[in-house]
Amino acid sequence: MEHFESIKKIINHPENAFKEENKWLIDEWRKLNFKQREILIKQKYPNLSIDNLKTLINLTNIMMEDAETFHKKIKEFQHLRRLIREQEANEHIIHDKMFELNHNLF
C-alpha cells in the first residue's frame, strides 16, 4: 500500500501502465487485495456505487493484465531482434570465410 499515489495515477491515466518506467506498478497492483483496491479507488472516486466500484476494479485488473502482456511482448520482440542480429552476424562470418576459401582456391 506504499505506492497508492502512483497506482492512483495509473487509474486516472491507464495509458501510463504501458510505459516502461511504470512497469513496476503492475506488480504493486497485484500485491493489493480486493479491499485495498477498493480503498484506493474510493479515495479517488468517493461517490461510486458498489457496482461501479467493482466494475472499475475489474476494468483496472483487465488494463493491468493488458499492460503486462504488452511488456512481455516487447521483451519477446527485443529478444527476437537480438537473435536476428546474431544470425546476421553469423551469416556475414560464414560469407567472409567462404569468400576467403574461394580466394585461396584460385
N, CA, C and O of each residue as an XYZ file, in Angstrom:
424
protein
N       0.821     -1.195      0.000
C       0.000      0.000      0.000
C       0.864      1.257      0.000
O       0.337      2.368      0.053
N       2.153      1.098     -0.058
C       3.031      2.266     -0.008
C       3.025      3.062     -1.305
O       3.455      4.215     -1.317
N       2.549      2.475     -2.392
C       2.580      3.152     -3.688
C       1.182      3.577     -4.148
O       0.916      3.644     -5.348
N       0.299      3.862     -3.202
C      -1.069      4.234     -3.543
C      -1.128      5.399     -4.527
O      -1.881      5.353     -5.500
N      -0.352      6.423     -4.283
C      -0.407      7.604     -5.145
C      -0.014      7.273     -6.584
O      -0.638      7.758     -7.527
N       1.002      6.461     -6.747
C       1.427      6.064     -8.091
C       0.357      5.229     -8.773
O       0.085      5.399     -9.962
N      -0.245      4.330     -8.015
C      -1.292      3.481     -8.592
C      -2.516      4.329     -8.932
O      -3.185      4.076     -9.934
N      -2.809      5.322     -8.116
C      -3.933      6.216     -8.428
C      -3.709      6.926     -9.755
O      -4.653      7.136    -10.516
N      -2.468      7.293    -10.035
C      -2.156      7.938    -11.318
C      -2.457      7.002    -12.484
O      -2.915      7.437    -13.541
N      -2.195      5.715    -12.281
C      -2.476      4.730    -13.320
C      -3.988      4.604    -13.514
O      -4.463      4.484    -14.643
N      -4.733      4.632    -12.428
C      -6.190      4.542    -12.536
C      -6.724      5.758    -13.300
O      -7.648      5.633    -14.104
N      -6.145      6.920    -13.048
C      -6.578      8.147    -13.735
C      -6.177      8.153    -15.204
O      -6.926      8.631    -16.057
N      -4.997      7.623    -15.494
C      -4.453      7.624    -16.858
C      -3.928      6.225    -17.171
O      -2.728      5.975    -17.063
N      -4.816      5.317    -17.556
C      -4.414      3.914    -17.772
C      -3.288      3.737    -18.789
O      -2.524      2.776    -18.706
N      -3.183      4.646    -19.732
C      -2.123      4.512    -20.744
C      -0.731      4.543    -20.117
O       0.227      4.055    -20.716
N      -0.612      5.105    -18.928
C       0.683      5.165    -18.249
C       1.189      3.787    -17.816
O       2.390      3.602    -17.623
N       0.285      2.827    -17.665
C       0.703      1.480    -17.276
C       1.527      0.826    -18.382
O       2.282     -0.113    -18.129
N       1.379      1.327    -19.606
C       2.093      0.744    -20.738
C       3.495      1.338    -20.907
O       4.268      0.876    -21.746
N       3.814      2.342    -20.126
C       5.145      2.944    -20.205
C       6.141      2.075    -19.443
O       5.847      1.546    -18.371
N       7.304      1.948    -20.020
C       8.348      1.088    -19.445
C       8.664      1.471    -17.993
O       8.839      0.599    -17.142
N       8.736      2.772    -17.719
C       9.125      3.203    -16.372
C       8.051      2.919    -15.320
O       8.325      3.002    -14.123
N       6.832      2.586    -15.754
C       5.760      2.284    -14.803
C       5.447      0.797    -14.704
O       4.457      0.402    -14.088
N       6.286     -0.014    -15.306
C       6.067     -1.462    -15.325
C       5.949     -2.040    -13.906
O       5.193     -2.985    -13.681
N       6.681     -1.483    -12.976
C       6.681     -1.968    -11.602
C       5.312     -1.809    -10.932
O       5.005     -2.509     -9.967
N       4.488     -0.881    -11.451
C       3.177     -0.655    -10.841
C       2.237     -1.842    -11.044
O       1.324     -2.065    -10.250
N       2.468     -2.590    -12.104
C       1.658     -3.785    -12.337
C       1.840     -4.748    -11.174
O       0.867     -5.314    -10.675
N       3.085     -4.937    -10.739
C       3.360     -5.814     -9.597
C       2.733     -5.263     -8.317
O       2.197     -6.011     -7.500
N       2.811     -3.951     -8.163
C       2.232     -3.331     -6.959
C       0.720     -3.542     -6.929
O       0.154     -3.829     -5.874
N       0.066     -3.400     -8.080
C      -1.379     -3.609     -8.149
C      -1.713     -5.061     -7.785
O      -2.685     -5.319     -7.075
N      -0.914     -5.992     -8.268
C      -1.150     -7.414     -7.985
C      -1.020     -7.724     -6.489
O      -1.683     -8.627     -5.978
N      -0.174     -6.979     -5.801
C       0.038     -7.222     -4.371
C      -1.168     -6.794     -3.532
O      -1.349     -7.263     -2.409
N      -1.983     -5.904     -4.084
C      -3.133     -5.408     -3.328
C      -4.252     -6.436     -3.313
O      -4.557     -7.050     -4.335
N      -4.861     -6.620     -2.147
C      -6.049     -7.478     -2.115
C      -7.270     -6.641     -2.524
O      -7.164     -5.431     -2.725
N      -8.407     -7.290     -2.641
C      -9.595     -6.590     -3.143
C      -9.955     -5.393     -2.265
O     -10.294     -4.326     -2.777
N      -9.884     -5.565     -0.971
C     -10.249     -4.483     -0.039
C      -9.307     -3.282     -0.214
O      -9.756     -2.136     -0.193
N      -8.020     -3.540     -0.384
C      -7.062     -2.449     -0.595
C      -7.341     -1.730     -1.914
O      -7.254     -0.505     -1.994
N      -7.676     -2.499     -2.940
C      -8.024     -1.884     -4.229
C      -9.278     -1.035     -4.086
O      -9.386      0.054     -4.650
N     -10.212     -1.557     -3.324
C     -11.458     -0.824     -3.072
C     -11.175      0.503     -2.369
O     -11.704      1.543     -2.762
N     -10.347      0.466     -1.336
C      -9.983      1.687     -0.601
C      -9.291      2.677     -1.523
O      -9.595      3.870     -1.509
N      -8.381      2.189     -2.305
C      -7.639      3.029     -3.236
C      -8.569      3.755     -4.202
O      -8.451      4.964     -4.401
N      -9.476      3.020     -4.787
C     -10.382      3.622     -5.767
C     -11.395      4.533     -5.080
O     -11.768      5.570     -5.629
N     -11.840      4.156     -3.888
C     -12.773      5.008     -3.126
C     -12.138      6.355     -2.782
O     -12.832      7.370     -2.720
N     -10.821      6.366     -2.558
C     -10.140      7.634     -2.279
C     -10.228      8.565     -3.484
O     -10.395      9.776     -3.343
N     -10.115      7.984     -4.650
C     -10.140      8.788     -5.872
C     -11.570      9.137     -6.272
O     -11.848     10.258     -6.698
N     -12.472      8.169     -6.133
C     -13.869      8.357     -6.531
C     -14.781      8.007     -5.355
O     -15.347      6.915     -5.318
N     -14.927      8.919     -4.398
C     -15.665      8.607     -3.165
C     -17.166      8.364     -3.360
O     -17.797      7.735     -2.510
N     -17.738      8.840     -4.443
C     -19.190      8.720     -4.633
C     -19.597      7.534     -5.512
O     -20.749      7.444     -5.938
N     -18.678      6.645     -5.778
C     -19.001      5.493     -6.618
C     -19.910      4.513     -5.888
O     -19.756      4.266     -4.692
N     -20.853      3.966     -6.631
C     -21.689      2.907     -6.058
C     -20.844      1.635     -5.954
O     -19.778      1.534     -6.561
N     -21.328      0.686     -5.193
C     -20.610     -0.590     -5.021
C     -20.431     -1.270     -6.378
O     -19.352     -1.777     -6.684
N     -21.485     -1.280     -7.187
C     -21.393     -1.925     -8.503
C     -20.374     -1.228     -9.395
O     -19.577     -1.887    -10.063
N     -20.398      0.090     -9.407
C     -19.432      0.828    -10.221
C     -18.009      0.656     -9.701
O     -17.057      0.606    -10.479
N     -17.874      0.567     -8.395
C     -16.566      0.336     -7.782
C     -15.998     -1.021     -8.223
O     -14.836     -1.122     -8.615
N     -16.832     -2.049     -8.150
C     -16.399     -3.386     -8.578
C     -16.063     -3.390    -10.066
O     -15.098     -4.024    -10.491
N     -16.863     -2.684    -10.848
C     -16.604     -2.607    -12.288
C     -15.279     -1.920    -12.556
O     -14.509     -2.377    -13.402
N     -14.997     -0.834    -11.856
C     -13.734     -0.120    -12.053
C     -12.544     -0.983    -11.630
O     -11.500     -0.958    -12.281
N     -12.694     -1.735    -10.559
C     -11.621     -2.645    -10.136
C     -11.390     -3.696    -11.215
O     -10.248     -3.982    -11.574
N     -12.474     -4.271    -11.730
C     -12.334     -5.283    -12.779
C     -11.716     -4.704    -14.044
O     -10.873     -5.347    -14.669
N     -12.120     -3.509    -14.424
C     -11.548     -2.861    -15.606
C     -10.067     -2.556    -15.401
O      -9.261     -2.702    -16.320
N      -9.721     -2.135    -14.195
C      -8.312     -1.866    -13.896
C      -7.514     -3.164    -13.919
O      -6.376     -3.182    -14.388
N      -8.100     -4.250    -13.417
C      -7.435     -5.559    -13.496
C      -7.162     -5.934    -14.948
O      -6.065     -6.382    -15.283
N      -8.151     -5.752    -15.799
C      -8.001     -6.079    -17.220
C      -6.926     -5.205    -17.854
O      -6.090     -5.688    -18.617
N      -6.956     -3.920    -17.534
C      -5.965     -2.995    -18.087
C      -4.556     -3.373    -17.629
O      -3.614     -3.316    -18.420
N      -4.405     -3.755    -16.367
C      -3.091     -4.156    -15.864
C      -2.622     -5.441    -16.543
O      -1.439     -5.583    -16.852
N      -3.545     -6.379    -16.777
C      -3.185     -7.607    -17.489
C      -2.757     -7.294    -18.921
O      -1.794     -7.869    -19.430
N      -3.477     -6.381    -19.564
C      -3.106     -5.965    -20.923
C      -1.726     -5.316    -20.937
O      -0.917     -5.579    -21.826
N      -1.468     -4.474    -19.954
C      -0.160     -3.809    -19.874
C       0.943     -4.836    -19.637
O       2.026     -4.739    -20.214
N       0.664     -5.816    -18.788
C       1.652     -6.861    -18.522
C       1.935     -7.664    -19.801
O       3.089     -7.964    -20.103
N       0.900     -8.002    -20.534
C       1.059     -8.720    -21.802
C       1.861     -7.885    -22.789
O       2.725     -8.404    -23.495
N       1.570     -6.593    -22.833
C       2.295     -5.672    -23.705
C       3.788     -5.690    -23.376
O       4.622     -5.791    -24.276
N       4.124     -5.593    -22.092
C       5.526     -5.583    -21.680
C       6.217     -6.910    -22.017
O       7.385     -6.924    -22.406
N       5.491     -8.021    -21.866
C       6.057     -9.326    -22.218
C       6.326     -9.398    -23.718
O       7.361     -9.915    -24.139
N       5.402     -8.881    -24.527
C       5.580     -8.912    -25.980
C       6.755     -8.035    -26.404
O       7.498     -8.394    -27.318
N       6.926     -6.896    -25.750
C       8.070     -6.031    -26.041
C       9.366     -6.772    -25.727
O      10.324     -6.716    -26.498
N       9.387     -7.468    -24.589
C      10.581     -8.222    -24.206
C      10.861     -9.329    -25.226
O      12.012     -9.534    -25.613
N       9.817    -10.045    -25.663
C       9.980    -11.088    -26.678
C      10.483    -10.489    -27.991
O      11.356    -11.057    -28.647
N       9.930     -9.344    -28.364
C      10.347     -8.671    -29.584
C      11.825     -8.298    -29.514
O      12.565     -8.506    -30.475
N      12.253     -7.750    -28.384
C      13.656     -7.385    -28.216
C      14.549     -8.616    -28.293
O      15.642     -8.558    -28.857
N      14.089     -9.730    -27.729
C      14.859    -10.981    -27.787
C      14.973    -11.453    -29.241
O      16.050    -11.861    -29.677
N      13.880    -11.400    -29.981
C      13.917    -11.813    -31.390
C      14.838    -10.913    -32.207
O      15.573    -11.397    -33.069
N      14.802     -9.618    -31.945
C      15.688     -8.696    -32.655
C      17.152     -9.034    -32.378
O      17.990     -8.984    -33.279
N      17.451     -9.376    -31.130
C      18.818     -9.754    -30.761
C      19.227    -11.033    -31.504
O      20.346    -11.129    -32.007
N      18.316    -12.014    -31.572
C      18.601    -13.251    -32.291
C      18.834    -12.988    -33.783
O      19.721    -13.586    -34.392
N      18.043    -12.103    -34.358
C      18.208    -11.759    -35.774
C      19.569    -11.111    -36.005
O      20.264    -11.449    -36.963
N      19.950    -10.185    -35.134
C      21.264     -9.535    -35.273
C      22.392    -10.562    -35.165
O      23.367    -10.501    -35.914
N      22.257    -11.503    -34.231
C      23.277    -12.544    -34.085
C      23.328    -13.426    -35.330
O      24.410    -13.785    -35.795
N      22.175    -13.770    -35.862
C      22.129    -14.599    -37.066
C      22.754    -13.864    -38.253
O      23.508    -14.454    -39.027
N      22.438    -12.579    -38.390
C      23.031    -11.799    -39.480
C      24.544    -11.718    -39.333
O      25.271    -11.793    -40.324
N      25.019    -11.565    -38.103
C      26.468    -11.516    -37.869
C      27.099    -12.859    -38.247
O      28.168    -12.895    -38.857
N      26.445    -13.946    -37.891
C      26.955    -15.272    -38.244
C      26.967    -15.475    -39.752
O      27.898    -16.073    -40.291
N      25.946    -14.983    -40.433
C      25.895    -15.101    -41.897
C      27.049    -14.336    -42.542
O      27.644    -14.800    -43.515
N      27.359    -13.166    -41.996
C      28.487    -12.385    -42.522
C      29.808    -13.130    -42.318
O      30.670    -13.136    -43.196
N      29.954    -13.749    -41.163
C      31.182    -14.509    -40.874
C      31.301    -15.678    -41.839
O      32.374    -15.924    -42.390
N      30.202    -16.400    -42.048
C      30.208    -17.539    -42.978
C      30.525    -17.064    -44.398
O      31.308    -17.687    -45.115
N      29.912    -15.965    -44.783
C      30.167    -15.416    -46.120
C      31.639    -15.051    -46.283
O      32.254    -15.367    -47.301
N      32.192    -14.392    -45.286
C      33.611    -13.993    -45.343
C      34.520    -15.213    -45.430
O      35.492    -15.208    -46.186
N      34.211    -16.267    -44.658
C      35.038    -17.479    -44.696
C      34.924    -18.183    -46.046
O      35.915    -18.698    -46.565
N      33.721    -18.207    -46.613
C      33.545    -18.824    -47.930
C      34.311    -18.039    -48.998
O      34.943    -18.624    -49.877
N      34.247    -16.713    -48.909
C      34.977    -15.870    -49.850
C      36.478    -16.135    -49.739
O      37.184    -16.240    -50.742
N      36.949    -16.241    -48.491
C      38.368    -16.495    -48.243
C      38.778    -17.865    -48.796
O      39.836    -17.994    -49.412
N      37.944    -18.885    -48.576
C      38.239    -20.217    -49.107
C      38.264    -20.214    -50.645
O      39.158    -20.798    -51.257
N      37.289    -19.560    -51.250
C      37.259    -19.459    -52.714
C      38.489    -18.709    -53.248
O      39.079    -19.084    -54.261
N      38.842    -17.667    -52.552
C      40.005    -16.881    -52.954
C      41.292    -17.714    -52.860
O      42.162    -17.618    -53.726
N      41.407    -18.536    -51.800
C      42.579    -19.376    -51.607
C      42.651    -20.515    -52.631
O      43.734    -21.002    -52.956
N      41.490    -20.929    -53.132
C      41.471    -21.993    -54.137
C      42.063    -21.520    -55.464
O      42.673    -22.313    -56.180
N      41.898    -20.285    -55.790
C      42.352    -19.760    -57.083
C      43.593    -19.005    -56.888
O      44.151    -18.475    -57.848
